Amino acid sequence: MAFEPVYIIDGARSPFLKARNAPGPFSASDLAVQTGRELLLRQPFAPTELDEVVIGCAAPSADETNIGRVIALRLGCGEHVPGWTVMRNCASGMQALDSAAMGLQTGRHGLVLAGGVDALSRAPLLFPDEMVHWLAQWNQAKRWSQRLPLLRRLRPAYFKPVIGLLKGLSDPVIGLSMGQTAENLVHRFGLTREQLDAYAAQSHARALAARARGAFEEIVPLVDAKGALYAEDDGVRADSTPEKLARLKPVFDKPYGNITAGNSSQVTDGAALLLLASERAVRERGLRPIARIVDAQWAALDPAFMGLGPVHAASAILARHGLELNDPDLWEINEAFAAQVLGCLAAWRDETWCREHLGRGALGDLDMDRLNVDGGAIAQGHPVGASGARIVLHLVRALQARGLHRGMAAICIGGGQGGAMLVELCTQEG
């Protein structure tokens, strides 16, 4: 496959802030603008020199339609830099990187700001359909003689809000929530509640250890309108032990299921942005890239087992480059659920599953010391539009910190898809 070099020049992300049953302090564009402003200030070129801005966002608010353009204008890119928005559910941020890469490869662009953002705490509350129809009739009525009968038909249940986020996290084709698809993986591969909770506890422990050694330098602190500082991911918990997680009740398959709030990713607000450049732009501007995107792949599968999307997408890249499962030095697999990550690992070592779905024998055991080495979304959070960009950015930083070279980032996607990117660090010579 011919894949012209696409270079990662730099990147930054916001702290990931846990949704706490109320709108968070930042809108989605606020998150991206504060993050992007710091990122652009340290570059040797002006924001107006960008060729475009591509932003992944799964749940933009009504007043931030085409949030990519909103962010570009607020960042001072000027009216002549196009900005646009992509949406591929959980992989929206990775899709933004891939979309930007295609423009760079074709020679249309030289410098692109790409990434993702979501403020899930600000997902809308909706009226039930019955209330919407009632309001339509009310607005059509012109006289009180027409409205009085409508008042008699108004019911208290009409005022019960519909949580937009929960609707968005349910598959409209198969009628299952994302958590229920994770339960399917538990049953398919014989996973246990103990395994899920142990993995979730490990995510928090690794994130805490990484924070202690300064492994999240890509985080740009945020300041809200009241002057409060947000410097770190606020969902990482030292008390998330297997013993404490075992006390939590199932959420999606009551009372006998295995998926709980503790072994699932957190509903979160956050942004992650990367600066990408073509080979020509690197050469002409004297830029010093930190990594390059070697390859990318999208895959589709049964939506009821959407968590296995990383296996389908990453396995295709491995095959294309003649790589084995443990040839990448590090892996980032987005932790939508502990069951989803462990399900991917189980699928790779399952001979029957690999023959049926990949057309080849089992790939074996992925070395856990290579996987999500600084924790993942269970601890840090999963702002849906941003996560695909976050895992690529942190993969690069984790490789740098360890003096390693090559890594794979992969993510599952609601609706039954998967995405993956293979990256390599650049040498000092470029």
N, C-alpha and C positions, 0 to 999 in steps of 0.2 A: 504493500500500500504506500502510495506516495503521500507523505504528510510533511509539507514544508515546515521549517522550524517556526514555532510560535514561542516567544520568550516571555517569562514572568520577570518583570523589572522590580516590583515591590508589591507589598500588600499590607492591609491593616483590617482589623475588625473591631467592633464595639464590644464592651462587656455584654454578655447575654443575661438579660434580666428576666427573672421568673415572673410569669403572670400570676397575680394574686387576687383573682376574682374581682378586679376593678381595672379600669384603663390605666396603663402605665404612664410614666412621666414623659415619654417621647413618642411622637408620631413616627411612622416608618421613615418618612423623608428626613425628619430630625436625626434619627439614628444614622442614616447613610450620609447626611451632609456633615455632621460632626466627625464621623470616621473619615470620610473622603477629604475633608479640608486638611486634616493632619497629614494624610498620605500625599496630597498634592503639594503641600508646602515644602516637603523635603525633596522635590524633584527639580532637575535642572531645566525644566520647561514650564511654561504657563498653562493653566487649564484651557485657555483658548486654543492651544496647539493640539489638543486631543482631536481625533477624527470622529469619534462617537462615544456615547455612553450607553452600555447595555446592562439592564438591571433585571434580575429575576425577583418576582414577588408573587406569592400565591394569594394573598388577601389584602390588596391595596384598599384603602378607604375611599369613600365616594368622592372626597375632595382631593384625592391624589391619583386621579385617573391618568394613565400612562406615567407612572411614577418615575420612570427612567428620565423622561424629559424634565419633570419637576426637579429632580435631583441635579441634573446637568445645569439647569438655569440657576438653582440656588448655590451651586458650587462655583459660580462665576465662569462657566465655560463659554458663556456668550450665546447670542441668539443663533449663531451659525454652526454650532456643534450639535448634530442630531442626538436625540436621546430616545430610547425605546425600551419596552418592557416585554419580558418573556415569562411564560408560566408553564412549568412541567411539574406541578405539585412539589414534592419534597426535593426534587432535583433542579428547581428553577435557577438557583445560583450556579450550578454546574452547567446548565443549559446556556446561561448567559456567557460563561467562559467559552463554551463551544461555538456559540453564535459569533462571538467576537473573533475567535480564532479563524473561522471561515472567511471573514472579511479581511483579516490580515494575510491569510494564505493566498487569496486571489489578487492581492496587490491593491485593493480598493482603499485600504487603510494602513497606517503605520503605527499609530498609538491609540489604544482603546482602554477606557476604564470600564471594568466589568465586574459583576458580583451579584449579591442578592441581599434582600432585606425583608423583614416582616415584623409588624407589631401585633402579634396575635392577641395580646391583652385588649386590643382595641377592635377586635372582630365584632361585627354588629349584632345587636339583638333585633330580631325580626318579629313582626306580627304573625300569628297563625293565618292560614289561608282564609278561614272563616271571617276573621276580622278584616282582612284586606277586601274581601267581597262586600262585607257590610259597609265599610268606609266608601267603597265605590258607589254603592247604592245611595248612601247618605249624601255624597257630593252631587249625585245626579238629581236628587230631590230638590225641587225649587220652592215648595211651600210646606208650611208646618203640617198641613193635613197629610202630606206625603211622608213627612219625617216621623210623626208620632207612631205610626205602626212599626217603623224601623226600631224605635226605642224599645218597644215591647219585645222585639226579637233579640235584642242585645243580651249576651250572656257573659257572666264573669269569666268563663273559660276563654273567651275571646281575647282577654288581656294577658293571658299567660305567654311570656315571651318565648320565642324559638331562638335557641343559641346558635348563631350562624356558624361558629367554629365546629360545633358537633355535627352539623349538617355537612360541612366541608370535609370532615374526617370520616365520613361514611361513603362507601362506594355505591353510587346510584344504580349501577348495572346489576351487581350481585346482592345488594342489600345488606352488606356486612360492614361494620366499622373496622378501622385499621387494627384495633385491638383484637377483634374476632379473627382476623386473618392471621394474627400472631398466635392465637390459640390453635389454629389449624396446623401451624408448624410444630407446636408442642406435641400434638397427637401424631403427626406424620413421622416425626423422628424420635419419639419417645423421650422427650426432654422432661426433666423434673423441676418442680418448684424450687428445690434446693439449688439446682444448677443455675436457674435464672437469677435467684437472689444473690448467689455468690458472684455471678458475673456483674450484677448491678453494683454490689459493694466494691468490687475491683475497680469499676469505672470511677467511683468517687475517690477511692484511695489513690489511684494513679493521678487523677486531676489535682488532688491536694499535694502530692509529692512533686508534681510538675510545677505547680504554683510556687512551692517553697524554693525550688531551684531556679526560678525566673524563666520558665520555659514558655511563658505566654507573652513575650515581648511584642507580639503583633497586636495586642489589645490597646486601643486608644481610649483613655478615660473620657467619660461624658459628664457634662454639667447641665443640670436642668434649669428651668426658668427661675427657680428659687435659690439657685446657687449651690444646690446639693451635688456632691461629687459621687460618681459611680465608676469605680476603678477596676472592679473584678466581676467575674461571673458570680451571681449571688445564689445559685442553686446548688453549689457544691457543698456537701455536708460531711462532716467528720463522723457523725453518728449513724451513717448509713452502713451498718454492719449486717451480715447475713442474719444474725439473731433478731435484730430489730425489724428488718425487712420481712422476715417470716411472719410477723404479727399482722401485716396488712392484709385486708380482704380483697378477693378478686373484684375486678371492676367490670369486665366485659362478659364473663360467663359465670354468673352467680348461681350457687355458692361454691361450685366445684372447680372453677377455672384456676389458671396459674398466673395470668397477667394482672399485675397490680400497678398502682401509681408508682410504687418504688422501683419496679423493674422495667418501667417504661421511660421514654424520653419526656422531658419537661416541656410544657407549653411556655414559650419564651418569646421575648422581643430581642431583636439583634440584627446587625448588619455585618457583611464581610465583603471587601472590595479588593480587586487586584488590578495592577497596571500591566497590560500586555503590549508587546511590540513585535513588529515584523523584523526579519533579519536585516532588511534594508534600513529600517529606522534605527536599529541598534548600531549599525555600522556608521551611518551618516551623522548620528547625534552623539556618538561616543558613549552610549549607555553601557552599564555594567549589569547585565541580567543575572539573576540568582538561580534561575531554573528554566527549563523549557518543557512545554507540553509535547510529549512524544506521540501520543495517540489517544483517541477517545472512542467510546462505543455506547450505543443505546440498544436496549433489548426489551422484548415484551414477553409476558407469560400470563398464566391464569391469574386473574385479579384476586382470587381466593387465597393465593400463595404469594402475594406481591412481595413479601419480605425476602424472597429468594432472587429478586432482581439483580443484586450485586454479583451473584454466581454466574448468571447468564451473560451479563455485560463484561465482567472482568475476565471470565474464561475465554471469551472471544479474543480479547487483546492478548492474553497469554499465548494462545494458539498462533495468532498472527505473527508474534515475535519469537516464537520458539522457546517460550519461557515455561518453567515449572512453577508450581504454586509458591514456593519459597525463594524463588529467584529475586523478586522485589525485596529490597532491604527492609522496607516498612510498608505496612498497610493501614489505611484509614477506611473503615467501614462504618457508615453512619449508624449510630445506635438508636434506631427508632424504638426498638424493644430488645431486651436481652434475648428473648426467644428468637427474634429475627436474626441477630448476629450468630447465635449458636446454631440456628437452623441452617444458615449459610455454611458454617463449618461442617455440620453433619452432612449436608448435601454433597460437598466436595469429597468426602471420604466414603460416600455410599455408591457402590459399584452399580447397583440397579438403577438408582436415580440418574447417575451420570450417563449411563448407556441410553436411557430413555429420553433424557432432556438435552444432553450435550453431544450425544453420538460418539462418546469415547469412554474409556475406563475412568475409574475414580482418580482424582487428582491427589488425594492423600490428606494429611493433616497439616493445616496451616499453623506454623509456629506462633504460639500465643505471645511470645516475647517480641514479635514483629507487629502485632496488631493493636491499634489504638493505645499506643504506649503512654500517652499522656491523658488517658481517659477519653470519654466521648459524650454523646448527647444525653445519656442517662444522667450524668453529673452536670454537664455544662449547659444543656438545653438544646432545643431544636426549633429555632425560628425558621419555619418551613422554607421560605424563600432564600434564606442565607446559608443553610447548612451545606449545600453542595459546594459553595465557594469556600466555606470555612475549612472543610476537610482537605481541600486541595492546598489552601494556604498553610494550614498547620502541618500538613505532610512535608511541605518544603522546609519549614522551620525545624521540624523534628529531624529531618535528614541532615540539615546543616549542623544542628547541635551535636549530632553523633558522628559526624565525619563520614556519613554514608552517601550513597549516590542515587539510587533509583527507588521509586515508591509507586504504589497503586492506591488511588482513592476510588471508593465505590459507594453507591447509595441505592436504596430501594425507593420505589415511587408508587404512591397510591394509584390504583387503577391497573396495576399489574405491569410495571415497567422497571427497568434498572438502568443505571448509568455508571460509567467508569472512566477514569483518566489515568494514564501512565505518565509520570513526570520523571525527569532526571535533573540533578543539579548541574549547573555550569561550572566549568573550571575557571580559574582566575583569568585565563586568556580568553574566556567567552565560550 
